[in-house]
Every structure is written in structure tokens, then in C-alpha cells.
Amino acid sequence: MEIPLTADIIELEQTYVAQTYKRAPFVLSHGEGVHLIDADGKVYLDWVAGIAVNALGYGDAELTHAIQRAAAGLIHVSNLYHTAPQARLAQMLVETSFADRVFFCNSGAEANEGAIKFARKVQYEKGLVDKTQIVCFTGAFHGRTIGAVALTPREKYQKPFQPLMPDVIVADFNDLDSARAVIGARTAAVILEPIQGEGGIHAATPEFLRGLRALCDQHGAVLIFDEVQCGMGRTGTLWAHEPSGVTPDILTAAKPLAGGLPIGAILMTEAVASAMHLGEHGSTFAGGPLVTSAAQVVLRRVSQPAFLAHVREVGAYLIERLAEISSPLIKEVRGRGLMVGLELTVDVTPVIEAGYQQGLILVNAGPNVIRFVPPLIVQKLHVDELVTRLTTILSTLPEAAHA
Ligand SMILES: *Cc1c(COP(=O)(O)O)cnc(C)c1O
């Protein structure tokens, strides 16, 4: 097979694909563990994992075999029929979380859309037809669909697409007084990320989560945790809210759940699930046997205590090593497990571009934060490699910034 030239592929993309993405200037060809290899054979150490998706890295033998076996059996049948992988995955998700039931969908945004519908139906079933308001927070990211983007208060994402879903109120993240001022009789649901990802790696304090739980209980509102990015072992516990001791009524999961195949899941209590009846929500593709077979492998592996301990250990080492870098450009290192942000005093774009030169795959979270969300199988030696290269990049950055 002839290997297509990088320039040809980039030209095809720029000619035929709608230009909504700013892509890195190379063409990825394959991967191995925590490394990605481009069409020119250049090897990159991956600190992005397809945006916090590829928890088991690339070429995992068990995941690959499970997908191959499932694909040779059934890829898709729709939800008109029962299949074993979907039922088994639902059981696993319930047994490893606060939840009693699961609804499957195909992405993070779709999971949040569904969560909004479930929450509103909870109120509707009680006859509270005006209790429709959704409270979200500054810095949040919940997805790009019209409902999810309405809960994502950023002008660039919202303004050109108005009117969005109405009846949304934004309160200040980690500010309980601000939340208390807006949560009330008309609040159907409160949604937040226990650790904000796209917003720059900001953790909700346990007090904030506890306060929101109490406000939701007081006003009969549904508490939704969006763990699309921070869930599934990313922070060193299976679910990011676990250390706080606060449980939601609904949790949304997606990114890493099927090891790179598209999936979303809405985990919920029986009280929420019982508000929805046959035919009131659905999806053609959701929970298909191929993706749910893959997800069983990922969930089984990621939920093992030794795996989670590895995430905590390497995550703590990453934070420690990043904090040791001596550079006037570094403002703060923060995060938990393998969800870490390095905030700089300057725009991080030149760092990410220099990273590509140095064989590092990096991504930002907002203008000033480099976000580290690697495959969860990353090792300390990879942290050392990252820190060496990053130190070099940061020490030469003033030139890069002026170039
Ligand atoms: C990525 C993300 C989403 C959206 O997921 P998609 O699969 O891109 O629709 C929602 N919430 C959070 C916290 C995310 O990080």
C-alpha cells in the first residue's frame, strides 16, 4: 500500500472538509501504547489521548480483540432488540456507581441533552410544568448541540447560534452564594463538571458540591454531574465526585467509556429513571453491541483498584515534576490524577506548536492552560520525558512567542 504524502492529505482536508477545526500540521497513521506515529514516521509522546478518550492507549490487545470479535458478530441492531453487551455494560456501570439505571447514547453532548430531558421529565411528572430552568456555571463546557451549548457560557460558542435553549441561568463556579441566589422553585436541574476540563482544569470544592446537593434537595431540583471528561478513572477514582462524598441524581459519561469508539451514557437514580416511560427518549445507534463490548473491556480494566492506584501515583508524580520546572512563565500547576493543567502567564499556542517539533502531543484548555489528559497507562518515565522536553520549550519560548 502506498503511503499518502502528508501535504496531499492536508490539501484534501482543506479542500473537502468543512473548516471548523484548527488541526496540527501532520497526518497521524498509527499508535502504540502512549505513542502516536505520523505518516512521515515521526513518533510523538501523547499527552492528549484524543481529548481524554484513549484511556488504554493505542493498540491495546484486549480491546482490539474484543472489538474484532464483536464486529464479526453484530455491529448494530438498534434498540428494538435486546443484545447481551448492552445489558451487561449497564449492569457494570450500575454496580460501579451511585446509579440504579443507565440510558445509552453516542456522545458527551448527547448525554447532557438526555440529562436535561430526564430532569425536566422528573418535574413534569410531578405536575410542575413551570419548573424547567437549568442552572449551569461560569467556565463550564457541556457540548456543542443547541441544548448543551446553552449550558456552555462562552460567547464564541453561543452568540452566532441564537436562539439557544431558553430558561438557562449561569451562576459563578465554586461560589455557593451565587448558586443560592438563582436556585429556587423554578429550578429543574443544576449541572456542573466536578472538575472543569475545557474551562481550564478547575475542581469544584467539596463544600461547593455539598452545598449544591443541599440546595437541590431543598428545592426539588435534579443534580447533574457531567463526568464526560473527568470520569472513568481519569482523576484516580472511577468517578471524580467520589472523594467529595456527594452523589448526583444524574451523571453523564462519554469520552473514554468505549476506548475511542463513540458512546455516551446517562447514569441515574431510580427516582429519575421512573419519570421516563416507553418511547419518551431514544437513539438509533445508542448502546450497540460493538461499542458496548468495547466499553466493557475499558470499564473492567479502569475500575480495577491497581489501575486507579497507578493513575493516582503517576498523576501525583506529573504534578510534582511540573511544579519543579523553573520558569517565569509558569503561574500554576493544578489538577487531580491524570487530569492536570499547567497555567502560563502567556498564550500557550507557541508551546503546543513547539511540542509538535519536539515530538510531544499537547492541547490547551483555554488560552493560558496546557492540559495533560494522557492515556491512563502512561508511566513515570514518560513524565520525565515530557518534563525534559517541556523545560527546553519553555526556556526558548520568548523567541518562539516573537517569531
Ligand atoms: C467533551 C465534553 C463534552 C462533549 O462531549 P462530545 O462527545 O464532544 O459531545 C461534554 N462535557 C464535557 C465535560 C466534556 O469535556
The ligand as an SDF file (V2000), in Angstrom:
LIG
                    3D

 15 15  0  0  0  0  0  0  0  0999 V2000
  -16.0680   16.8620   25.6610 C   0  0  0  0  0  0  0  0  0  0  0  0
  -17.0990   17.2030   26.6870 C   0  0  0  0  0  0  0  0  0  0  0  0
  -18.4620   17.2110   26.3740 C   0  0  0  0  0  0  0  0  0  0  0  0
  -18.9670   16.9980   24.9720 C   0  0  0  0  0  0  0  0  0  0  0  0
  -18.6910   15.7180   24.5120 O   0  0  0  0  0  0  0  0  0  0  0  0
  -18.8290   15.4020   22.9300 P   0  0  0  0  0  0  0  0  0  0  0  0
  -18.6370   13.9230   22.8790 O   0  0  0  0  0  0  0  0  0  0  0  0
  -17.7640   16.1890   22.2350 O   0  0  0  0  0  0  0  0  0  0  0  0
  -20.1870   15.8220   22.5340 O   0  0  0  0  0  0  0  0  0  0  0  0
  -19.3510   17.4690   27.3950 C   0  0  0  0  0  0  0  0  0  0  0  0
  -18.9380   17.7030   28.6480 N   0  0  0  0  0  0  0  0  0  0  0  0
  -17.6460   17.7150   28.9750 C   0  0  0  0  0  0  0  0  0  0  0  0
  -17.2450   17.9540   30.3970 C   0  0  0  0  0  0  0  0  0  0  0  0
  -16.6760   17.4790   28.0090 C   0  0  0  0  0  0  0  0  0  0  0  0
  -15.3730   17.5220   28.3340 O   0  0  0  0  0  0  0  0  0  0  0  0
  1  2  1  0
  2  3  1  0
  2 14  2  0
  3  4  1  0
  3 10  2  0
  4  5  1  0
  5  6  1  0
  6  7  2  0
  6  8  1  0
  6  9  1  0
 10 11  1  0
 11 12  2  0
 12 13  1  0
 12 14  1  0
 14 15  1  0
M  END
$$$$
